[in-house]
């Protein structure tokens, strides 16, 4: 019988892994150094869904996402409501959930942290039956994010300037879209927006808090409605977020809901789904599953000790 406690799904093409030349052998060695028994699945030629299925069917109680946010979300979807726990080795570009959970971003430290990590239960958002861990965004933002894909992997000032020009053009040409918002109590209204986002729980307001969440288990969705988004709005909102007073910006409205349905005149919508651009069918039916996912993270006392 196979003898390991951690099943590691390693995406060697993830941003940090690729940049650092991290290999499956090196990763396995880090687990051995930390005294942790693991199996490393580095099969890049096998679909992620099949690899996740093998992990769930195996003996390991902890499935480790060694990759970016897309890998994390895919594994979380399979583990939601199951007795197995998700652990994260942040190898992506954004590493959003890892930051929320105060997981070290340096790979060796994140492996070592697994030894003292404990299961914690967090909420999971759902849209049209699919799991998301952060937010789903509709409107101009996914279009801008799609443009980002054209320069992914490119370096240099030329690529950055090219994207900035593309970004400004998209904002200048973007038109507001009409969306119907319906809540479980039957209230329905029409809003004209540039973008609308539905997040699992809510983002913090505070100095230097940029799309970060300290609470992941309140059992609520948060609706962020951007009624206009000019280049000036982007600059003002970005500065306000860094300074810690963005919630009262006149371009933005925020509300907490248990569930929400968003409908547009388009049958297919391009959305930003946990950082990745995807296409979903309208209407978008959102709900939240309270404390449905077990994740391995440091105890609060240990995190406070590190911060101090």
MARKOLKOL-998113 format. One record per residue (C-alpha): x, y, z; residue in three letters; residue number from 0. Coordinates in pm, whole numbers, plus 50000, padded with zeros to 5 digits. Example, Ala and Ser with C-alpha at 12.3 -4.5 7.8 and 13.67 -1.06 7.14 Angstrom:
// MARKOLKOL-998113
<node><u>51230</u><v>49550</v><w>50780</w><r>ALA</r><k>0</k></node>
<node><u>51367</u><v>49894</v><w>50714</w><r>SER</r><k>1</k></node>
***
This chain:
// MARKOLKOL-998113
<node><u>50000</u><v>50000</v><w>50000</w><r>UNK</r><k>0</k></node>
<node><u>50124</u><v>50348</v><w>49915</w><r>UNK</r><k>1</k></node>
<node><u>50246</u><v>50531</v><w>50222</w><r>UNK</r><k>2</k></node>
<node><u>50218</u><v>50908</v><w>50207</w><r>UNK</r><k>3</k></node>
<node><u>50018</u><v>51184</v><w>50376</w><r>UNK</r><k>4</k></node>
<node><u>50040</u><v>51453</v><w>50107</w><r>UNK</r><k>5</k></node>
<node><u>49948</u><v>51419</v><w>49741</w><r>UNK</r><k>6</k></node>
<node><u>50116</u><v>51707</v><w>49558</w><r>UNK</r><k>7</k></node>
<node><u>49975</u><v>51818</v><w>49222</w><r>UNK</r><k>8</k></node>
<node><u>50267</u><v>52010</v><w>49074</w><r>UNK</r><k>9</k></node>
<node><u>50219</u><v>52254</v><w>48786</w><r>UNK</r><k>10</k></node>
<node><u>50573</u><v>52307</v><w>48661</w><r>UNK</r><k>11</k></node>
<node><u>50443</u><v>52569</v><w>48414</w><r>UNK</r><k>12</k></node>
<node><u>50314</u><v>52799</v><w>48688</w><r>UNK</r><k>13</k></node>
<node><u>50478</u><v>53141</v><w>48695</w><r>UNK</r><k>14</k></node>
<node><u>50712</u><v>53103</v><w>48992</w><r>UNK</r><k>15</k></node>
<node><u>50794</u><v>52738</v><w>48921</w><r>UNK</r><k>16</k></node>
<node><u>50888</u><v>52817</v><w>48563</w><r>UNK</r><k>17</k></node>
<node><u>51091</u><v>53127</v><w>48657</w><r>UNK</r><k>18</k></node>
<node><u>51286</u><v>52942</v><w>48926</w><r>UNK</r><k>19</k></node>
<node><u>51329</u><v>52620</v><w>48731</w><r>UNK</r><k>20</k></node>
<node><u>51168</u><v>52422</v><w>49011</w><r>UNK</r><k>21</k></node>
<node><u>51156</u><v>52047</v><w>48943</w><r>UNK</r><k>22</k></node>
<node><u>50951</u><v>51764</v><w>49088</w><r>UNK</r><k>23</k></node>
<node><u>51269</u><v>51614</v><w>49232</w><r>UNK</r><k>24</k></node>
<node><u>51360</u><v>51937</v><w>49410</w><r>UNK</r><k>25</k></node>
<node><u>51008</u><v>51969</v><w>49546</w><r>UNK</r><k>26</k></node>
<node><u>51013</u><v>51611</v><w>49672</w><r>UNK</r><k>27</k></node>
<node><u>51342</u><v>51684</v><w>49845</w><r>UNK</r><k>28</k></node>
<node><u>51191</u><v>51980</v><w>50029</w><r>UNK</r><k>29</k></node>
<node><u>50917</u><v>51755</v><w>50168</w><r>UNK</r><k>30</k></node>
<node><u>51175</u><v>51499</v><w>50277</w><r>UNK</r><k>31</k></node>
<node><u>51381</u><v>51771</v><w>50448</w><r>UNK</r><k>32</k></node>
<node><u>51069</u><v>51879</v><w>50637</w><r>UNK</r><k>33</k></node>
<node><u>51000</u><v>51519</v><w>50744</w><r>UNK</r><k>34</k></node>
<node><u>50679</u><v>51498</v><w>50538</w><r>UNK</r><k>35</k></node>
<node><u>50574</u><v>51192</v><w>50335</w><r>UNK</r><k>36</k></node>
<node><u>50445</u><v>51289</v><w>49994</w><r>UNK</r><k>37</k></node>
<node><u>50371</u><v>51176</v><w>49642</w><r>UNK</r><k>38</k></node>
<node><u>50448</u><v>51435</v><w>49373</w><r>UNK</r><k>39</k></node>
<node><u>50229</u><v>51422</v><w>49062</w><r>UNK</r><k>40</k></node>
<node><u>50408</u><v>51617</v><w>48788</w><r>UNK</r><k>41</k></node>
<node><u>50229</u><v>51462</v><w>48489</w><r>UNK</r><k>42</k></node>
<node><u>50199</u><v>51763</v><w>48259</w><r>UNK</r><k>43</k></node>
<node><u>50062</u><v>51543</v><w>47978</w><r>UNK</r><k>44</k></node>
<node><u>49760</u><v>51431</v><w>48185</w><r>UNK</r><k>45</k></node>
<node><u>49450</u><v>51654</v><w>48218</w><r>UNK</r><k>46</k></node>
<node><u>49428</u><v>51833</v><w>48552</w><r>UNK</r><k>47</k></node>
<node><u>49083</u><v>51686</v><w>48617</w><r>UNK</r><k>48</k></node>
<node><u>49224</u><v>51333</v><w>48592</w><r>UNK</r><k>49</k></node>
<node><u>49515</u><v>51417</v><w>48821</w><r>UNK</r><k>50</k></node>
<node><u>49276</u><v>51565</v><w>49078</w><r>UNK</r><k>51</k></node>
<node><u>49060</u><v>51254</v><w>49055</w><r>UNK</r><k>52</k></node>
<node><u>49361</u><v>51032</v><w>49124</w><r>UNK</r><k>53</k></node>
<node><u>49453</u><v>51248</v><w>49424</w><r>UNK</r><k>54</k></node>
<node><u>49105</u><v>51234</v><w>49574</w><r>UNK</r><k>55</k></node>
<node><u>49089</u><v>50857</v><w>49526</w><r>UNK</r><k>56</k></node>
<node><u>49429</u><v>50804</v><w>49693</w><r>UNK</r><k>57</k></node>
<node><u>49520</u><v>50759</v><w>50060</w><r>UNK</r><k>58</k></node>
<node><u>49650</u><v>51110</v><w>50129</w><r>UNK</r><k>59</k></node>
<node><u>49442</u><v>51322</v><w>50364</w><r>UNK</r><k>60</k></node>
<node><u>49590</u><v>51644</v><w>50225</w><r>UNK</r><k>61</k></node>
<node><u>49591</u><v>51737</v><w>49857</w><r>UNK</r><k>62</k></node>
<node><u>49855</u><v>52001</v><w>49783</w><r>UNK</r><k>63</k></node>
<node><u>49808</u><v>52252</v><w>49502</w><r>UNK</r><k>64</k></node>
<node><u>50161</u><v>52339</v><w>49391</w><r>UNK</r><k>65</k></node>
<node><u>50074</u><v>52596</v><w>49128</w><r>UNK</r><k>66</k></node>
<node><u>49880</u><v>52912</v><w>49061</w><r>UNK</r><k>67</k></node>
<node><u>49526</u><v>53019</v><w>49146</w><r>UNK</r><k>68</k></node>
<node><u>49377</u><v>52811</v><w>48863</w><r>UNK</r><k>69</k></node>
<node><u>49526</u><v>52492</v><w>49006</w><r>UNK</r><k>70</k></node>
<node><u>49407</u><v>52588</v><w>49355</w><r>UNK</r><k>71</k></node>
<node><u>49049</u><v>52649</v><w>49240</w><r>UNK</r><k>72</k></node>
<node><u>49033</u><v>52322</v><w>49043</w><r>UNK</r><k>73</k></node>
<node><u>49144</u><v>52117</v><w>49343</w><r>UNK</r><k>74</k></node>
<node><u>48919</u><v>52312</v><w>49581</w><r>UNK</r><k>75</k></node>
<node><u>48617</u><v>52229</v><w>49366</w><r>UNK</r><k>76</k></node>
<node><u>48688</u><v>51857</v><w>49402</w><r>UNK</r><k>77</k></node>
<node><u>48753</u><v>51879</v><w>49778</w><r>UNK</r><k>78</k></node>
<node><u>48456</u><v>52097</v><w>49876</w><r>UNK</r><k>79</k></node>
<node><u>48240</u><v>51903</v><w>50118</w><r>UNK</r><k>80</k></node>
<node><u>48491</u><v>51617</v><w>50141</w><r>UNK</r><k>81</k></node>
<node><u>48695</u><v>51505</v><w>50446</w><r>UNK</r><k>82</k></node>
<node><u>49023</u><v>51579</v><w>50270</w><r>UNK</r><k>83</k></node>
<node><u>49204</u><v>51911</v><w>50312</w><r>UNK</r><k>84</k></node>
<node><u>49355</u><v>52148</v><w>50059</w><r>UNK</r><k>85</k></node>
<node><u>49708</u><v>52282</v><w>50108</w><r>UNK</r><k>86</k></node>
<node><u>49875</u><v>52545</v><w>49892</w><r>UNK</r><k>87</k></node>
<node><u>50231</u><v>52588</v><w>49771</w><r>UNK</r><k>88</k></node>
<node><u>50203</u><v>52929</v><w>49600</w><r>UNK</r><k>89</k></node>
<node><u>50375</u><v>52905</v><w>49261</w><r>UNK</r><k>90</k></node>
<node><u>50155</u><v>53139</v><w>49059</w><r>UNK</r><k>91</k></node>
<node><u>50166</u><v>53507</v><w>48979</w><r>UNK</r><k>92</k></node>
<node><u>49894</u><v>53636</v><w>49214</w><r>UNK</r><k>93</k></node>
<node><u>49855</u><v>53359</v><w>49476</w><r>UNK</r><k>94</k></node>
<node><u>49544</u><v>53527</v><w>49613</w><r>UNK</r><k>95</k></node>
<node><u>49414</u><v>53263</v><w>49855</w><r>UNK</r><k>96</k></node>
<node><u>49764</u><v>53185</v><w>49981</w><r>UNK</r><k>97</k></node>
<node><u>49806</u><v>53551</v><w>50079</w><r>UNK</r><k>98</k></node>
<node><u>49468</u><v>53556</v><w>50253</w><r>UNK</r><k>99</k></node>
<node><u>49573</u><v>53250</v><w>50454</w><r>UNK</r><k>100</k></node>
<node><u>49916</u><v>53401</v><w>50537</w><r>UNK</r><k>101</k></node>
<node><u>50096</u><v>53113</v><w>50366</w><r>UNK</r><k>102</k></node>
<node><u>50465</u><v>53193</v><w>50305</w><r>UNK</r><k>103</k></node>
<node><u>50528</u><v>53280</v><w>49941</w><r>UNK</r><k>104</k></node>
<node><u>50881</u><v>53134</v><w>49943</w><r>UNK</r><k>105</k></node>
<node><u>50842</u><v>52773</v><w>49835</w><r>UNK</r><k>106</k></node>
<node><u>51068</u><v>52604</v><w>50091</w><r>UNK</r><k>107</k></node>
<node><u>50908</u><v>52798</v><w>50376</w><r>UNK</r><k>108</k></node>
<node><u>50560</u><v>52709</v><w>50254</w><r>UNK</r><k>109</k></node>
<node><u>50655</u><v>52340</v><w>50253</w><r>UNK</r><k>110</k></node>
<node><u>50797</u><v>52366</v><w>50607</w><r>UNK</r><k>111</k></node>
<node><u>50479</u><v>52543</v><w>50721</w><r>UNK</r><k>112</k></node>
<node><u>50275</u><v>52233</v><w>50631</w><r>UNK</r><k>113</k></node>
<node><u>50428</u><v>52050</v><w>50927</w><r>UNK</r><k>114</k></node>
<node><u>50263</u><v>52287</v><w>51179</w><r>UNK</r><k>115</k></node>
<node><u>49958</u><v>52383</v><w>50974</w><r>UNK</r><k>116</k></node>
<node><u>49610</u><v>52296</v><w>51094</w><r>UNK</r><k>117</k></node>
<node><u>49279</u><v>52244</v><w>50910</w><r>UNK</r><k>118</k></node>
<node><u>49058</u><v>52551</v><w>50893</w><r>UNK</r><k>119</k></node>
<node><u>48717</u><v>52565</v><w>50726</w><r>UNK</r><k>120</k></node>
<node><u>48646</u><v>52842</v><w>50477</w><r>UNK</r><k>121</k></node>
<node><u>48352</u><v>52940</v><w>50258</w><r>UNK</r><k>122</k></node>
<node><u>48326</u><v>52850</v><w>49892</w><r>UNK</r><k>123</k></node>
<node><u>48140</u><v>53059</v><w>49634</w><r>UNK</r><k>124</k></node>
<node><u>47945</u><v>52898</v><w>49353</w><r>UNK</r><k>125</k></node>
<node><u>47823</u><v>53035</v><w>49022</w><r>UNK</r><k>126</k></node>
<node><u>47610</u><v>52817</v><w>48796</w><r>UNK</r><k>127</k></node>
<node><u>47731</u><v>52518</v><w>48995</w><r>UNK</r><k>128</k></node>
<node><u>48101</u><v>52599</v><w>48963</w><r>UNK</r><k>129</k></node>
<node><u>48330</u><v>52673</v><w>49255</w><r>UNK</r><k>130</k></node>
<node><u>48516</u><v>53001</v><w>49299</w><r>UNK</r><k>131</k></node>
<node><u>48734</u><v>53107</v><w>49591</w><r>UNK</r><k>132</k></node>
<node><u>48769</u><v>53481</v><w>49538</w><r>UNK</r><k>133</k></node>
<node><u>48549</u><v>53662</v><w>49290</w><r>UNK</r><k>134</k></node>
<node><u>48377</u><v>53653</v><w>48955</w><r>UNK</r><k>135</k></node>
<node><u>48380</u><v>53978</v><w>48755</w><r>UNK</r><k>136</k></node>
<node><u>48158</u><v>54081</v><w>48462</w><r>UNK</r><k>137</k></node>
<node><u>48204</u><v>54385</v><w>48238</w><r>UNK</r><k>138</k></node>
<node><u>48504</u><v>54580</v><w>48117</w><r>UNK</r><k>139</k></node>
<node><u>48753</u><v>54419</v><w>48357</w><r>UNK</r><k>140</k></node>
<node><u>48749</u><v>54071</v><w>48193</w><r>UNK</r><k>141</k></node>
<node><u>48811</u><v>54237</v><w>47856</w><r>UNK</r><k>142</k></node>
<node><u>49115</u><v>54415</v><w>47994</w><r>UNK</r><k>143</k></node>
<node><u>49234</u><v>54091</v><w>48155</w><r>UNK</r><k>144</k></node>
<node><u>49202</u><v>53912</v><w>47821</w><r>UNK</r><k>145</k></node>
<node><u>49441</u><v>54165</v><w>47673</w><r>UNK</r><k>146</k></node>
<node><u>49688</u><v>54082</v><w>47948</w><r>UNK</r><k>147</k></node>
<node><u>49716</u><v>53731</v><w>47804</w><r>UNK</r><k>148</k></node>
<node><u>49881</u><v>53872</v><w>47491</w><r>UNK</r><k>149</k></node>
<node><u>50184</u><v>53989</v><w>47690</w><r>UNK</r><k>150</k></node>
<node><u>50205</u><v>53701</v><w>47937</w><r>UNK</r><k>151</k></node>
<node><u>50555</u><v>53564</v><w>47924</w><r>UNK</r><k>152</k></node>
<node><u>50692</u><v>53881</v><w>47764</w><r>UNK</r><k>153</k></node>
<node><u>50930</u><v>54105</v><w>47952</w><r>UNK</r><k>154</k></node>
<node><u>51062</u><v>54451</v><w>47900</w><r>UNK</r><k>155</k></node>
<node><u>50926</u><v>54802</v><w>47906</w><r>UNK</r><k>156</k></node>
<node><u>50783</u><v>54774</v><w>47555</w><r>UNK</r><k>157</k></node>
<node><u>50534</u><v>54502</v><w>47654</w><r>UNK</r><k>158</k></node>
<node><u>50426</u><v>54698</v><w>47962</w><r>UNK</r><k>159</k></node>
<node><u>50375</u><v>55021</v><w>47766</w><r>UNK</r><k>160</k></node>
<node><u>50180</u><v>54830</v><w>47501</w><r>UNK</r><k>161</k></node>
<node><u>49948</u><v>54685</v><w>47762</w><r>UNK</r><k>162</k></node>
<node><u>49899</u><v>55024</v><w>47927</w><r>UNK</r><k>163</k></node>
<node><u>49792</u><v>55171</v><w>47593</w><r>UNK</r><k>164</k></node>
<node><u>49555</u><v>54882</v><w>47537</w><r>UNK</r><k>165</k></node>
<node><u>49413</u><v>54925</v><w>47887</w><r>UNK</r><k>166</k></node>
<node><u>49347</u><v>55297</v><w>47841</w><r>UNK</r><k>167</k></node>
<node><u>49185</u><v>55243</v><w>47500</w><r>UNK</r><k>168</k></node>
<node><u>48953</u><v>54979</v><w>47643</w><r>UNK</r><k>169</k></node>
<node><u>48844</u><v>55209</v><w>47925</w><r>UNK</r><k>170</k></node>
<node><u>48784</u><v>55501</v><w>47692</w><r>UNK</r><k>171</k></node>
<node><u>48574</u><v>55291</v><w>47454</w><r>UNK</r><k>172</k></node>
<node><u>48388</u><v>55087</v><w>47715</w><r>UNK</r><k>173</k></node>
<node><u>48015</u><v>55138</v><w>47744</w><r>UNK</r><k>174</k></node>
<node><u>47804</u><v>55067</v><w>48046</w><r>UNK</r><k>175</k></node>
<node><u>47601</u><v>54750</v><w>48035</w><r>UNK</r><k>176</k></node>
<node><u>47254</u><v>54687</v><w>48176</w><r>UNK</r><k>177</k></node>
<node><u>47232</u><v>54405</v><w>48430</w><r>UNK</r><k>178</k></node>
<node><u>46936</u><v>54270</v><w>48620</w><r>UNK</r><k>179</k></node>
<node><u>47011</u><v>54192</v><w>48983</w><r>UNK</r><k>180</k></node>
<node><u>46777</u><v>53961</v><w>49174</w><r>UNK</r><k>181</k></node>
<node><u>46818</u><v>53862</v><w>49540</w><r>UNK</r><k>182</k></node>
<node><u>46651</u><v>53568</v><w>49720</w><r>UNK</r><k>183</k></node>
<node><u>46385</u><v>53792</v><w>49876</w><r>UNK</r><k>184</k></node>
<node><u>46250</u><v>53855</v><w>49527</w><r>UNK</r><k>185</k></node>
<node><u>46381</u><v>54211</v><w>49491</w><r>UNK</r><k>186</k></node>
<node><u>46478</u><v>54281</v><w>49130</w><r>UNK</r><k>187</k></node>
<node><u>46640</u><v>54592</v><w>48988</w><r>UNK</r><k>188</k></node>
<node><u>46824</u><v>54706</v><w>48679</w><r>UNK</r><k>189</k></node>
<node><u>47167</u><v>54867</v><w>48708</w><r>UNK</r><k>190</k></node>
<node><u>47381</u><v>55023</v><w>48437</w><r>UNK</r><k>191</k></node>
<node><u>47741</u><v>54935</v><w>48518</w><r>UNK</r><k>192</k></node>
<node><u>48091</u><v>54922</v><w>48380</w><r>UNK</r><k>193</k></node>
<node><u>48170</u><v>54617</v><w>48589</w><r>UNK</r><k>194</k></node>
<node><u>48012</u><v>54409</v><w>48862</w><r>UNK</r><k>195</k></node>
<node><u>48194</u><v>54165</v><w>49087</w><r>UNK</r><k>196</k></node>
<node><u>48065</u><v>53898</v><w>49324</w><r>UNK</r><k>197</k></node>
<node><u>48316</u><v>53799</v><w>49593</w><r>UNK</r><k>198</k></node>
<node><u>48324</u><v>53525</v><w>49853</w><r>UNK</r><k>199</k></node>
<node><u>48314</u><v>53728</v><w>50176</w><r>UNK</r><k>200</k></node>
<node><u>48451</u><v>54083</v><w>50150</w><r>UNK</r><k>201</k></node>
<node><u>48776</u><v>54266</v><w>50090</w><r>UNK</r><k>202</k></node>
<node><u>48934</u><v>54456</v><w>50378</w><r>UNK</r><k>203</k></node>
<node><u>48976</u><v>54829</v><w>50396</w><r>UNK</r><k>204</k></node>
<node><u>49301</u><v>54940</v><w>50553</w><r>UNK</r><k>205</k></node>
<node><u>49643</u><v>55085</v><w>50481</w><r>UNK</r><k>206</k></node>
<node><u>49815</u><v>54871</v><w>50219</w><r>UNK</r><k>207</k></node>
<node><u>49524</u><v>54625</v><w>50199</w><r>UNK</r><k>208</k></node>
<node><u>49492</u><v>54558</v><w>49826</w><r>UNK</r><k>209</k></node>
<node><u>49226</u><v>54294</v><w>49748</w><r>UNK</r><k>210</k></node>
<node><u>49298</u><v>54106</v><w>50070</w><r>UNK</r><k>211</k></node>
<node><u>49054</u><v>53930</v><w>50303</w><r>UNK</r><k>212</k></node>
<node><u>49105</u><v>53856</v><w>50670</w><r>UNK</r><k>213</k></node>
<node><u>48770</u><v>53674</v><w>50705</w><r>UNK</r><k>214</k></node>
<node><u>48694</u><v>53376</v><w>50484</w><r>UNK</r><k>215</k></node>
<node><u>48414</u><v>53216</v><w>50685</w><r>UNK</r><k>216</k></node>
<node><u>48132</u><v>53469</v><w>50728</w><r>UNK</r><k>217</k></node>
<node><u>47897</u><v>53287</v><w>50490</w><r>UNK</r><k>218</k></node>
<node><u>47822</u><v>53594</v><w>50278</w><r>UNK</r><k>219</k></node>
<node><u>47874</u><v>53709</v><w>49922</w><r>UNK</r><k>220</k></node>
<node><u>47971</u><v>54069</v><w>49857</w><r>UNK</r><k>221</k></node>
<node><u>47846</u><v>54254</v><w>49553</w><r>UNK</r><k>222</k></node>
<node><u>48075</u><v>54529</v><w>49416</w><r>UNK</r><k>223</k></node>
<node><u>47911</u><v>54751</v><w>49154</w><r>UNK</r><k>224</k></node>
<node><u>48122</u><v>54992</v><w>48945</w><r>UNK</r><k>225</k></node>
<node><u>47886</u><v>55233</v><w>48773</w><r>UNK</r><k>226</k></node>
<node><u>48164</u><v>55417</v><w>48591</w><r>UNK</r><k>227</k></node>
<node><u>48532</u><v>55344</v><w>48538</w><r>UNK</r><k>228</k></node>
<node><u>48738</u><v>55609</v><w>48366</w><r>UNK</r><k>229</k></node>
<node><u>49119</u><v>55620</v><w>48374</w><r>UNK</r><k>230</k></node>
<node><u>49081</u><v>55879</v><w>48650</w><r>UNK</r><k>231</k></node>
<node><u>48858</u><v>55642</v><w>48848</w><r>UNK</r><k>232</k></node>
<node><u>49119</u><v>55367</v><w>48819</w><r>UNK</r><k>233</k></node>
<node><u>49395</u><v>55591</v><w>48954</w><r>UNK</r><k>234</k></node>
<node><u>49178</u><v>55728</v><w>49235</w><r>UNK</r><k>235</k></node>
<node><u>49047</u><v>55386</v><w>49341</w><r>UNK</r><k>236</k></node>
<node><u>49396</u><v>55230</v><w>49333</w><r>UNK</r><k>237</k></node>
<node><u>49541</u><v>55506</v><w>49550</w><r>UNK</r><k>238</k></node>
<node><u>49240</u><v>55492</v><w>49783</w><r>UNK</r><k>239</k></node>
<node><u>49280</u><v>55116</v><w>49827</w><r>UNK</r><k>240</k></node>
<node><u>49646</u><v>55154</v><w>49917</w><r>UNK</r><k>241</k></node>
<node><u>49562</u><v>55434</v><w>50162</w><r>UNK</r><k>242</k></node>
<node><u>49277</u><v>55234</v><w>50313</w><r>UNK</r><k>243</k></node>
<node><u>48965</u><v>55439</v><w>50237</w><r>UNK</r><k>244</k></node>
<node><u>48811</u><v>55314</v><w>49914</w><r>UNK</r><k>245</k></node>
<node><u>48467</u><v>55187</v><w>50020</w><r>UNK</r><k>246</k></node>
<node><u>48298</u><v>55528</v><w>50000</w><r>UNK</r><k>247</k></node>
<node><u>48419</u><v>55611</v><w>49649</w><r>UNK</r><k>248</k></node>
<node><u>48131</u><v>55752</v><w>49443</w><r>UNK</r><k>249</k></node>
<node><u>48206</u><v>55513</v><w>49153</w><r>UNK</r><k>250</k></node>
<node><u>48145</u><v>55210</v><w>49371</w><r>UNK</r><k>251</k></node>
<node><u>47859</u><v>55059</v><w>49569</w><r>UNK</r><k>252</k></node>
<node><u>47887</u><v>54756</v><w>49796</w><r>UNK</r><k>253</k></node>
<node><u>47630</u><v>54523</v><w>49945</w><r>UNK</r><k>254</k></node>
<node><u>47628</u><v>54190</v><w>50129</w><r>UNK</r><k>255</k></node>
<node><u>47396</u><v>53912</v><w>50010</w><r>UNK</r><k>256</k></node>
<node><u>47333</u><v>53543</v><w>50076</w><r>UNK</r><k>257</k></node>
<node><u>47279</u><v>53473</v><w>49705</w><r>UNK</r><k>258</k></node>
<node><u>47223</u><v>53673</v><w>49388</w><r>UNK</r><k>259</k></node>
<node><u>47126</u><v>53621</v><w>49024</w><r>UNK</r><k>260</k></node>
<node><u>47274</u><v>53848</v><w>48757</w><r>UNK</r><k>261</k></node>
<node><u>47118</u><v>53853</v><w>48411</w><r>UNK</r><k>262</k></node>
<node><u>47223</u><v>54041</v><w>48097</w><r>UNK</r><k>263</k></node>
<node><u>47087</u><v>54054</v><w>47744</w><r>UNK</r><k>264</k></node>
<node><u>47384</u><v>53845</v><w>47628</w><r>UNK</r><k>265</k></node>
<node><u>47351</u><v>53469</v><w>47645</w><r>UNK</r><k>266</k></node>
<node><u>47725</u><v>53421</v><w>47687</w><r>UNK</r><k>267</k></node>
<node><u>47936</u><v>53640</v><w>47913</w><r>UNK</r><k>268</k></node>
<node><u>48311</u><v>53680</v><w>47930</w><r>UNK</r><k>269</k></node>
<node><u>48400</u><v>53685</v><w>48299</w><r>UNK</r><k>270</k></node>
<node><u>48711</u><v>53695</v><w>48514</w><r>UNK</r><k>271</k></node>
<node><u>48685</u><v>53379</v><w>48723</w><r>UNK</r><k>272</k></node>
<node><u>48935</u><v>53373</v><w>49011</w><r>UNK</r><k>273</k></node>
<node><u>49180</u><v>53560</v><w>48791</w><r>UNK</r><k>274</k></node>
<node><u>49126</u><v>53359</v><w>48472</w><r>UNK</r><k>275</k></node>
<node><u>48916</u><v>53475</v><w>48177</w><r>UNK</r><k>276</k></node>
<node><u>48632</u><v>53234</v><w>48099</w><r>UNK</r><k>277</k></node>
<node><u>48290</u><v>53230</v><w>47933</w><r>UNK</r><k>278</k></node>
<node><u>47973</u><v>53155</v><w>48130</w><r>UNK</r><k>279</k></node>
<node><u>47604</u><v>53139</v><w>48039</w><r>UNK</r><k>280</k></node>
<node><u>47366</u><v>53410</v><w>48159</w><r>UNK</r><k>281</k></node>
<node><u>47192</u><v>53423</v><w>48400</w><r>UNK</r><k>282</k></node>
<node><u>47470</u><v>53390</v><w>48655</w><r>UNK</r><k>283</k></node>
<node><u>47332</u><v>53230</v><w>48971</w><r>UNK</r><k>284</k></node>
<node><u>47555</u><v>53288</v><w>49272</w><r>UNK</r><k>285</k></node>
<node><u>47544</u><v>53121</v><w>49612</w><r>UNK</r><k>286</k></node>
<node><u>47785</u><v>53047</v><w>49895</w><r>UNK</r><k>287</k></node>
<node><u>47860</u><v>52727</v><w>50085</w><r>UNK</r><k>288</k></node>
<node><u>47953</u><v>52815</v><w>50439</w><r>UNK</r><k>289</k></node>
<node><u>48272</u><v>52655</v><w>50577</w><r>UNK</r><k>290</k></node>
<node><u>48258</u><v>52384</v><w>50311</w><r>UNK</r><k>291</k></node>
<node><u>48631</u><v>52357</v><w>50237</w><r>UNK</r><k>292</k></node>
<node><u>48907</u><v>52246</v><w>50472</w><r>UNK</r><k>293</k></node>
<node><u>49238</u><v>52423</v><w>50412</w><r>UNK</r><k>294</k></node>
<node><u>49573</u><v>52380</v><w>50586</w><r>UNK</r><k>295</k></node>
<node><u>49699</u><v>52706</v><w>50734</w><r>UNK</r><k>296</k></node>
<node><u>49897</u><v>52828</v><w>51031</w><r>UNK</r><k>297</k></node>
<node><u>49717</u><v>52878</v><w>51362</w><r>UNK</r><k>298</k></node>
<node><u>49630</u><v>53243</v><w>51426</w><r>UNK</r><k>299</k></node>
<node><u>49871</u><v>53262</v><w>51721</w><r>UNK</r><k>300</k></node>
<node><u>50159</u><v>53138</v><w>51504</w><r>UNK</r><k>301</k></node>
<node><u>50083</u><v>53395</v><w>51232</w><r>UNK</r><k>302</k></node>
<node><u>50073</u><v>53677</v><w>51489</w><r>UNK</r><k>303</k></node>
<node><u>50411</u><v>53562</v><w>51626</w><r>UNK</r><k>304</k></node>
<node><u>50564</u><v>53576</v><w>51277</w><r>UNK</r><k>305</k></node>
<node><u>50419</u><v>53924</v><w>51215</w><r>UNK</r><k>306</k></node>
<node><u>50557</u><v>54054</v><w>51544</w><r>UNK</r><k>307</k></node>
***
